[in-house]
Each structure stands twice: as C-alpha cells, then as structure tokens.
Amino acid sequence: MSKYEIIIYWSNEDNAFIAEVPELPGCMADGNTYQEALSNVEVIICEWIDTAKELNRPIPEAKGRLIYA
C-alpha cells in the first residue's frame, strides 16, 4: 500500500469512482466501485514512480497525511 494521500470520489460525469493522488501530478485512476478505484490507483502510483525514475524526474516524498479519503 502506498504512503501517498489518495482522494476517492464519485464522478457523475464519468459514471465511476475517481481516485486521485494530489502529490503525484496527473496520477489518477477510476473504477466501477470504490475498491476497484483504490486498487487501480495503487497500480498507477507504481507506474507513475517507475516512469519518473526512467525519465530522471524527481519523485515527491509522501507527506504522510491521509492514506485515502
């Protein structure tokens, strides 16, 4: 489980739950259920970090606030 804050909310526009990671710009995922959105965003967080490493970009440190909301 990631140490980054994850915000999960329902989007009427997308008809899905959206999970955003504010500390990692552009890092977000969706799902048909709350749990699916959370599971999907955990995968995307790993991919976001792997891509940042490959491109030698800085990886923000987790601020350790909320795990998810």
N, C-alpha and C positions, 0 to 999 in steps of 0.2 A: 504494500500500500504506500502510496506517495505521501510525502510530507507537505505537499503544496495545498493551499486552500482551493477547494472545489465548490463552486456555486451551481446548484441544480434547480431549474425552474421549468414550468410548463410553458410552451410556446403555442398559442392558438394558431399563429401564422404557419408554423411548421407542423402542427399537429403531432408534436413529440416533446419529450423532456430534453432539455438542453443542459449540458454540463460544461461550465467554463472554468478555466484556470487563470485568474487575473494576473498572476505573477509571471506567466509564460505567454507573451503576446501571441494572439491568434490560436492559442491552444484550446480547442473545444471539441465536443462530440455530442451526438444525440442518441436517443433510444426510444423505443415504444413504451418502456417502463422506466421508473426511477432507477432501479437496479441495473438495467441494461445501459442506461446513460452513464452511470457510475463506472461500470465495467469497461465500457468503450473508452471513456476518457482516461482510465488508467493505462490502457494500451497506447493512446495518443500521447500521453505525457512521456512515456518511454521513447516513442518515436521522435517526439519533439527534441528531447535531450540528445538522442543519438545523432540527429541531423545537425544540431548546434555543434556538437563535438566534431563531426566530419567537416563542417564549414569553419571551424575555429572561432565560433561565436561565443560570447560569454553566456554562462548559464546562471540565472539568478538563484541565489540561495533562498530556500524556503524560509519564510518568516515565522512559521510555526504557529499561525493563528488557528483558524478553523480547519478541520480536516475536510468537512463538507457541510453545506448548509442547505 
